[in-house]
Amino acid sequence: MTKDQKVVAIQEIKDLLQDAKVVYVADLEGLNAGKSSDFRRQAFKQNIKVKVVKNTLLQKAMEQIEGVDYSEMFPSFKGNSALMIAETANAPAKLIQGFRKKEEKPALKSAFVQETFYVGDNNLDMLANIKSREEMIGEIIGLLQSPIQRVVSALQNKPETVEAKAEEAAPAVEETPAAEAPEAAADSTEETSAE
């Protein structure tokens, strides 16, 4: 690879990393061409960008990114490396997990997710269980809506229960004056006769 080609390759990696919030580096070594292309196809369907990179070029590109110090990941850059960029925090980990049900690889080398570094394949399960931003927002909205829904439901049911109680009470109220009416009439008759 010539010096100019290296400069171009570093720039391509920098472009991928520039605004990335979710960065995984995986080991795809040992996957044949068919399995490798199947992995890439699945990644594409899940909106995950995958690029096989040279470790030295990846490190140089990461060193040039401002705002994030990727140096914690550098010791994991050995052997074959594939850079994975995604929007959803747990998507690459779930993809790797799903693929490993049938294969030994890919293996997680390191990851930068939600401003935290994870180094080593032993972090894969933890990364797969991280809730994405959308999932967390959905849960928060659900939690906020729950009390509101109960209040709205109670308010919607309240008029019915008030009306039902009024209907139950109404016949009793009507009967009472009717029962008292003859006595009142008798009382008024006695008063009139006494005069």
MODELLER restraints for C-alpha pairs under 7 A, 6 or more apart:
rsr = mdl.restraints
at = mdl.atoms
rsr.add(forms.Gaussian(group=physical.xy_distance, feature=features.Distance(at['CA:10:A'], at['CA:57:A']), mean=5.70, stdev=0.5))
rsr.add(forms.Gaussian(group=physical.xy_distance, feature=features.Distance(at['CA:10:A'], at['CA:58:A']), mean=6.92, stdev=0.5))
rsr.add(forms.Gaussian(group=physical.xy_distance, feature=features.Distance(at['CA:10:A'], at['CA:60:A']), mean=7.00, stdev=0.5))
rsr.add(forms.Gaussian(group=physical.xy_distance, feature=features.Distance(at['CA:10:A'], at['CA:61:A']), mean=5.24, stdev=0.5))
rsr.add(forms.Gaussian(group=physical.xy_distance, feature=features.Distance(at['CA:13:A'], at['CA:58:A']), mean=6.74, stdev=0.5))
rsr.add(forms.Gaussian(group=physical.xy_distance, feature=features.Distance(at['CA:13:A'], at['CA:61:A']), mean=6.14, stdev=0.5))
rsr.add(forms.Gaussian(group=physical.xy_distance, feature=features.Distance(at['CA:14:A'], at['CA:61:A']), mean=5.31, stdev=0.5))
rsr.add(forms.Gaussian(group=physical.xy_distance, feature=features.Distance(at['CA:14:A'], at['CA:62:A']), mean=6.96, stdev=0.5))
rsr.add(forms.Gaussian(group=physical.xy_distance, feature=features.Distance(at['CA:14:A'], at['CA:65:A']), mean=6.87, stdev=0.5))
rsr.add(forms.Gaussian(group=physical.xy_distance, feature=features.Distance(at['CA:18:A'], at['CA:65:A']), mean=6.64, stdev=0.5))
rsr.add(forms.Gaussian(group=physical.xy_distance, feature=features.Distance(at['CA:20:A'], at['CA:85:A']), mean=6.68, stdev=0.5))
rsr.add(forms.Gaussian(group=physical.xy_distance, feature=features.Distance(at['CA:21:A'], at['CA:87:A']), mean=6.96, stdev=0.5))
rsr.add(forms.Gaussian(group=physical.xy_distance, feature=features.Distance(at['CA:21:A'], at['CA:113:A']), mean=6.40, stdev=0.5))
rsr.add(forms.Gaussian(group=physical.xy_distance, feature=features.Distance(at['CA:21:A'], at['CA:114:A']), mean=6.60, stdev=0.5))
rsr.add(forms.Gaussian(group=physical.xy_distance, feature=features.Distance(at['CA:22:A'], at['CA:85:A']), mean=5.85, stdev=0.5))
rsr.add(forms.Gaussian(group=physical.xy_distance, feature=features.Distance(at['CA:22:A'], at['CA:86:A']), mean=5.45, stdev=0.5))
rsr.add(forms.Gaussian(group=physical.xy_distance, feature=features.Distance(at['CA:22:A'], at['CA:87:A']), mean=6.26, stdev=0.5))
rsr.add(forms.Gaussian(group=physical.xy_distance, feature=features.Distance(at['CA:22:A'], at['CA:89:A']), mean=5.75, stdev=0.5))
rsr.add(forms.Gaussian(group=physical.xy_distance, feature=features.Distance(at['CA:22:A'], at['CA:112:A']), mean=5.82, stdev=0.5))
rsr.add(forms.Gaussian(group=physical.xy_distance, feature=features.Distance(at['CA:22:A'], at['CA:113:A']), mean=4.85, stdev=0.5))
rsr.add(forms.Gaussian(group=physical.xy_distance, feature=features.Distance(at['CA:23:A'], at['CA:84:A']), mean=5.86, stdev=0.5))
rsr.add(forms.Gaussian(group=physical.xy_distance, feature=features.Distance(at['CA:23:A'], at['CA:85:A']), mean=4.97, stdev=0.5))
rsr.add(forms.Gaussian(group=physical.xy_distance, feature=features.Distance(at['CA:23:A'], at['CA:86:A']), mean=6.87, stdev=0.5))
rsr.add(forms.Gaussian(group=physical.xy_distance, feature=features.Distance(at['CA:23:A'], at['CA:111:A']), mean=5.50, stdev=0.5))
rsr.add(forms.Gaussian(group=physical.xy_distance, feature=features.Distance(at['CA:23:A'], at['CA:112:A']), mean=5.01, stdev=0.5))
rsr.add(forms.Gaussian(group=physical.xy_distance, feature=features.Distance(at['CA:23:A'], at['CA:113:A']), mean=6.50, stdev=0.5))
rsr.add(forms.Gaussian(group=physical.xy_distance, feature=features.Distance(at['CA:24:A'], at['CA:83:A']), mean=5.97, stdev=0.5))
rsr.add(forms.Gaussian(group=physical.xy_distance, feature=features.Distance(at['CA:24:A'], at['CA:84:A']), mean=4.91, stdev=0.5))
rsr.add(forms.Gaussian(group=physical.xy_distance, feature=features.Distance(at['CA:24:A'], at['CA:85:A']), mean=6.49, stdev=0.5))
rsr.add(forms.Gaussian(group=physical.xy_distance, feature=features.Distance(at['CA:24:A'], at['CA:110:A']), mean=5.95, stdev=0.5))
rsr.add(forms.Gaussian(group=physical.xy_distance, feature=features.Distance(at['CA:24:A'], at['CA:111:A']), mean=4.18, stdev=0.5))
rsr.add(forms.Gaussian(group=physical.xy_distance, feature=features.Distance(at['CA:24:A'], at['CA:112:A']), mean=6.36, stdev=0.5))
rsr.add(forms.Gaussian(group=physical.xy_distance, feature=features.Distance(at['CA:25:A'], at['CA:81:A']), mean=6.29, stdev=0.5))
rsr.add(forms.Gaussian(group=physical.xy_distance, feature=features.Distance(at['CA:25:A'], at['CA:82:A']), mean=5.55, stdev=0.5))
rsr.add(forms.Gaussian(group=physical.xy_distance, feature=features.Distance(at['CA:25:A'], at['CA:83:A']), mean=4.74, stdev=0.5))
rsr.add(forms.Gaussian(group=physical.xy_distance, feature=features.Distance(at['CA:25:A'], at['CA:84:A']), mean=6.05, stdev=0.5))
rsr.add(forms.Gaussian(group=physical.xy_distance, feature=features.Distance(at['CA:25:A'], at['CA:108:A']), mean=6.41, stdev=0.5))
rsr.add(forms.Gaussian(group=physical.xy_distance, feature=features.Distance(at['CA:25:A'], at['CA:109:A']), mean=5.49, stdev=0.5))
rsr.add(forms.Gaussian(group=physical.xy_distance, feature=features.Distance(at['CA:25:A'], at['CA:110:A']), mean=5.32, stdev=0.5))
rsr.add(forms.Gaussian(group=physical.xy_distance, feature=features.Distance(at['CA:25:A'], at['CA:111:A']), mean=6.06, stdev=0.5))
rsr.add(forms.Gaussian(group=physical.xy_distance, feature=features.Distance(at['CA:26:A'], at['CA:81:A']), mean=5.66, stdev=0.5))
rsr.add(forms.Gaussian(group=physical.xy_distance, feature=features.Distance(at['CA:26:A'], at['CA:82:A']), mean=5.14, stdev=0.5))
rsr.add(forms.Gaussian(group=physical.xy_distance, feature=features.Distance(at['CA:26:A'], at['CA:83:A']), mean=6.59, stdev=0.5))
rsr.add(forms.Gaussian(group=physical.xy_distance, feature=features.Distance(at['CA:26:A'], at['CA:106:A']), mean=6.30, stdev=0.5))
rsr.add(forms.Gaussian(group=physical.xy_distance, feature=features.Distance(at['CA:26:A'], at['CA:107:A']), mean=5.52, stdev=0.5))
rsr.add(forms.Gaussian(group=physical.xy_distance, feature=features.Distance(at['CA:26:A'], at['CA:108:A']), mean=4.50, stdev=0.5))
rsr.add(forms.Gaussian(group=physical.xy_distance, feature=features.Distance(at['CA:26:A'], at['CA:109:A']), mean=5.07, stdev=0.5))
rsr.add(forms.Gaussian(group=physical.xy_distance, feature=features.Distance(at['CA:27:A'], at['CA:80:A']), mean=5.65, stdev=0.5))
rsr.add(forms.Gaussian(group=physical.xy_distance, feature=features.Distance(at['CA:27:A'], at['CA:81:A']), mean=5.06, stdev=0.5))
rsr.add(forms.Gaussian(group=physical.xy_distance, feature=features.Distance(at['CA:27:A'], at['CA:82:A']), mean=6.18, stdev=0.5))
rsr.add(forms.Gaussian(group=physical.xy_distance, feature=features.Distance(at['CA:27:A'], at['CA:106:A']), mean=5.30, stdev=0.5))
rsr.add(forms.Gaussian(group=physical.xy_distance, feature=features.Distance(at['CA:27:A'], at['CA:107:A']), mean=5.03, stdev=0.5))
rsr.add(forms.Gaussian(group=physical.xy_distance, feature=features.Distance(at['CA:27:A'], at['CA:108:A']), mean=6.28, stdev=0.5))
rsr.add(forms.Gaussian(group=physical.xy_distance, feature=features.Distance(at['CA:27:A'], at['CA:109:A']), mean=6.43, stdev=0.5))
rsr.add(forms.Gaussian(group=physical.xy_distance, feature=features.Distance(at['CA:28:A'], at['CA:80:A']), mean=6.42, stdev=0.5))
rsr.add(forms.Gaussian(group=physical.xy_distance, feature=features.Distance(at['CA:28:A'], at['CA:81:A']), mean=6.68, stdev=0.5))
rsr.add(forms.Gaussian(group=physical.xy_distance, feature=features.Distance(at['CA:28:A'], at['CA:82:A']), mean=6.62, stdev=0.5))
rsr.add(forms.Gaussian(group=physical.xy_distance, feature=features.Distance(at['CA:28:A'], at['CA:105:A']), mean=6.05, stdev=0.5))
rsr.add(forms.Gaussian(group=physical.xy_distance, feature=features.Distance(at['CA:28:A'], at['CA:106:A']), mean=4.72, stdev=0.5))
rsr.add(forms.Gaussian(group=physical.xy_distance, feature=features.Distance(at['CA:28:A'], at['CA:107:A']), mean=6.90, stdev=0.5))
rsr.add(forms.Gaussian(group=physical.xy_distance, feature=features.Distance(at['CA:29:A'], at['CA:80:A']), mean=5.54, stdev=0.5))
rsr.add(forms.Gaussian(group=physical.xy_distance, feature=features.Distance(at['CA:31:A'], at['CA:105:A']), mean=6.93, stdev=0.5))
rsr.add(forms.Gaussian(group=physical.xy_distance, feature=features.Distance(at['CA:40:A'], at['CA:50:A']), mean=6.61, stdev=0.5))
rsr.add(forms.Gaussian(group=physical.xy_distance, feature=features.Distance(at['CA:43:A'], at['CA:49:A']), mean=6.76, stdev=0.5))
rsr.add(forms.Gaussian(group=physical.xy_distance, feature=features.Distance(at['CA:47:A'], at['CA:86:A']), mean=6.61, stdev=0.5))
rsr.add(forms.Gaussian(group=physical.xy_distance, feature=features.Distance(at['CA:48:A'], at['CA:84:A']), mean=6.46, stdev=0.5))
rsr.add(forms.Gaussian(group=physical.xy_distance, feature=features.Distance(at['CA:48:A'], at['CA:85:A']), mean=5.66, stdev=0.5))
rsr.add(forms.Gaussian(group=physical.xy_distance, feature=features.Distance(at['CA:48:A'], at['CA:86:A']), mean=4.69, stdev=0.5))
rsr.add(forms.Gaussian(group=physical.xy_distance, feature=features.Distance(at['CA:48:A'], at['CA:92:A']), mean=6.98, stdev=0.5))
rsr.add(forms.Gaussian(group=physical.xy_distance, feature=features.Distance(at['CA:49:A'], at['CA:84:A']), mean=5.49, stdev=0.5))
rsr.add(forms.Gaussian(group=physical.xy_distance, feature=features.Distance(at['CA:49:A'], at['CA:85:A']), mean=5.07, stdev=0.5))
rsr.add(forms.Gaussian(group=physical.xy_distance, feature=features.Distance(at['CA:49:A'], at['CA:86:A']), mean=6.45, stdev=0.5))
rsr.add(forms.Gaussian(group=physical.xy_distance, feature=features.Distance(at['CA:50:A'], at['CA:82:A']), mean=6.46, stdev=0.5))
rsr.add(forms.Gaussian(group=physical.xy_distance, feature=features.Distance(at['CA:50:A'], at['CA:83:A']), mean=5.60, stdev=0.5))
rsr.add(forms.Gaussian(group=physical.xy_distance, feature=features.Distance(at['CA:50:A'], at['CA:84:A']), mean=4.62, stdev=0.5))
rsr.add(forms.Gaussian(group=physical.xy_distance, feature=features.Distance(at['CA:50:A'], at['CA:85:A']), mean=6.67, stdev=0.5))
rsr.add(forms.Gaussian(group=physical.xy_distance, feature=features.Distance(at['CA:51:A'], at['CA:82:A']), mean=5.45, stdev=0.5))
rsr.add(forms.Gaussian(group=physical.xy_distance, feature=features.Distance(at['CA:51:A'], at['CA:83:A']), mean=5.13, stdev=0.5))
rsr.add(forms.Gaussian(group=physical.xy_distance, feature=features.Distance(at['CA:51:A'], at['CA:84:A']), mean=6.64, stdev=0.5))
rsr.add(forms.Gaussian(group=physical.xy_distance, feature=features.Distance(at['CA:52:A'], at['CA:81:A']), mean=5.88, stdev=0.5))
rsr.add(forms.Gaussian(group=physical.xy_distance, feature=features.Distance(at['CA:52:A'], at['CA:82:A']), mean=4.12, stdev=0.5))
rsr.add(forms.Gaussian(group=physical.xy_distance, feature=features.Distance(at['CA:52:A'], at['CA:83:A']), mean=6.08, stdev=0.5))
rsr.add(forms.Gaussian(group=physical.xy_distance, feature=features.Distance(at['CA:53:A'], at['CA:81:A']), mean=5.81, stdev=0.5))
rsr.add(forms.Gaussian(group=physical.xy_distance, feature=features.Distance(at['CA:53:A'], at['CA:82:A']), mean=5.83, stdev=0.5))
rsr.add(forms.Gaussian(group=physical.xy_distance, feature=features.Distance(at['CA:53:A'], at['CA:83:A']), mean=6.72, stdev=0.5))
rsr.add(forms.Gaussian(group=physical.xy_distance, feature=features.Distance(at['CA:54:A'], at['CA:81:A']), mean=6.75, stdev=0.5))
rsr.add(forms.Gaussian(group=physical.xy_distance, feature=features.Distance(at['CA:55:A'], at['CA:77:A']), mean=5.52, stdev=0.5))
rsr.add(forms.Gaussian(group=physical.xy_distance, feature=features.Distance(at['CA:55:A'], at['CA:78:A']), mean=6.83, stdev=0.5))
rsr.add(forms.Gaussian(group=physical.xy_distance, feature=features.Distance(at['CA:55:A'], at['CA:81:A']), mean=6.60, stdev=0.5))
rsr.add(forms.Gaussian(group=physical.xy_distance, feature=features.Distance(at['CA:59:A'], at['CA:74:A']), mean=6.57, stdev=0.5))
rsr.add(forms.Gaussian(group=physical.xy_distance, feature=features.Distance(at['CA:62:A'], at['CA:70:A']), mean=6.18, stdev=0.5))
rsr.add(forms.Gaussian(group=physical.xy_distance, feature=features.Distance(at['CA:73:A'], at['CA:110:A']), mean=5.90, stdev=0.5))
rsr.add(forms.Gaussian(group=physical.xy_distance, feature=features.Distance(at['CA:73:A'], at['CA:119:A']), mean=6.52, stdev=0.5))
rsr.add(forms.Gaussian(group=physical.xy_distance, feature=features.Distance(at['CA:76:A'], at['CA:109:A']), mean=5.60, stdev=0.5))
rsr.add(forms.Gaussian(group=physical.xy_distance, feature=features.Distance(at['CA:76:A'], at['CA:110:A']), mean=6.48, stdev=0.5))
rsr.add(forms.Gaussian(group=physical.xy_distance, feature=features.Distance(at['CA:88:A'], at['CA:132:A']), mean=5.61, stdev=0.5))
rsr.add(forms.Gaussian(group=physical.xy_distance, feature=features.Distance(at['CA:89:A'], at['CA:113:A']), mean=6.10, stdev=0.5))
rsr.add(forms.Gaussian(group=physical.xy_distance, feature=features.Distance(at['CA:89:A'], at['CA:130:A']), mean=6.84, stdev=0.5))
rsr.add(forms.Gaussian(group=physical.xy_distance, feature=features.Distance(at['CA:89:A'], at['CA:132:A']), mean=5.38, stdev=0.5))
rsr.add(forms.Gaussian(group=physical.xy_distance, feature=features.Distance(at['CA:90:A'], at['CA:127:A']), mean=5.71, stdev=0.5))
rsr.add(forms.Gaussian(group=physical.xy_distance, feature=features.Distance(at['CA:90:A'], at['CA:128:A']), mean=4.86, stdev=0.5))
rsr.add(forms.Gaussian(group=physical.xy_distance, feature=features.Distance(at['CA:90:A'], at['CA:129:A']), mean=6.74, stdev=0.5))
rsr.add(forms.Gaussian(group=physical.xy_distance, feature=features.Distance(at['CA:90:A'], at['CA:130:A']), mean=5.73, stdev=0.5))
rsr.add(forms.Gaussian(group=physical.xy_distance, feature=features.Distance(at['CA:90:A'], at['CA:131:A']), mean=6.84, stdev=0.5))
rsr.add(forms.Gaussian(group=physical.xy_distance, feature=features.Distance(at['CA:90:A'], at['CA:132:A']), mean=6.46, stdev=0.5))
rsr.add(forms.Gaussian(group=physical.xy_distance, feature=features.Distance(at['CA:93:A'], at['CA:124:A']), mean=5.95, stdev=0.5))
rsr.add(forms.Gaussian(group=physical.xy_distance, feature=features.Distance(at['CA:93:A'], at['CA:127:A']), mean=5.92, stdev=0.5))
rsr.add(forms.Gaussian(group=physical.xy_distance, feature=features.Distance(at['CA:93:A'], at['CA:128:A']), mean=4.87, stdev=0.5))
rsr.add(forms.Gaussian(group=physical.xy_distance, feature=features.Distance(at['CA:94:A'], at['CA:128:A']), mean=5.18, stdev=0.5))
rsr.add(forms.Gaussian(group=physical.xy_distance, feature=features.Distance(at['CA:96:A'], at['CA:106:A']), mean=6.11, stdev=0.5))
rsr.add(forms.Gaussian(group=physical.xy_distance, feature=features.Distance(at['CA:100:A'], at['CA:106:A']), mean=6.77, stdev=0.5))
rsr.add(forms.Gaussian(group=physical.xy_distance, feature=features.Distance(at['CA:107:A'], at['CA:121:A']), mean=6.01, stdev=0.5))
rsr.add(forms.Gaussian(group=physical.xy_distance, feature=features.Distance(at['CA:108:A'], at['CA:120:A']), mean=6.16, stdev=0.5))
rsr.add(forms.Gaussian(group=physical.xy_distance, feature=features.Distance(at['CA:108:A'], at['CA:121:A']), mean=4.53, stdev=0.5))
rsr.add(forms.Gaussian(group=physical.xy_distance, feature=features.Distance(at['CA:108:A'], at['CA:124:A']), mean=6.67, stdev=0.5))
rsr.add(forms.Gaussian(group=physical.xy_distance, feature=features.Distance(at['CA:109:A'], at['CA:119:A']), mean=6.13, stdev=0.5))
rsr.add(forms.Gaussian(group=physical.xy_distance, feature=features.Distance(at['CA:109:A'], at['CA:120:A']), mean=5.06, stdev=0.5))
rsr.add(forms.Gaussian(group=physical.xy_distance, feature=features.Distance(at['CA:109:A'], at['CA:121:A']), mean=5.89, stdev=0.5))
rsr.add(forms.Gaussian(group=physical.xy_distance, feature=features.Distance(at['CA:110:A'], at['CA:118:A']), mean=5.44, stdev=0.5))
rsr.add(forms.Gaussian(group=physical.xy_distance, feature=features.Distance(at['CA:110:A'], at['CA:119:A']), mean=4.18, stdev=0.5))
rsr.add(forms.Gaussian(group=physical.xy_distance, feature=features.Distance(at['CA:110:A'], at['CA:120:A']), mean=5.59, stdev=0.5))
rsr.add(forms.Gaussian(group=physical.xy_distance, feature=features.Distance(at['CA:111:A'], at['CA:117:A']), mean=5.73, stdev=0.5))
rsr.add(forms.Gaussian(group=physical.xy_distance, feature=features.Distance(at['CA:111:A'], at['CA:118:A']), mean=5.05, stdev=0.5))
rsr.add(forms.Gaussian(group=physical.xy_distance, feature=features.Distance(at['CA:111:A'], at['CA:119:A']), mean=6.42, stdev=0.5))
rsr.add(forms.Gaussian(group=physical.xy_distance, feature=features.Distance(at['CA:112:A'], at['CA:118:A']), mean=6.37, stdev=0.5))
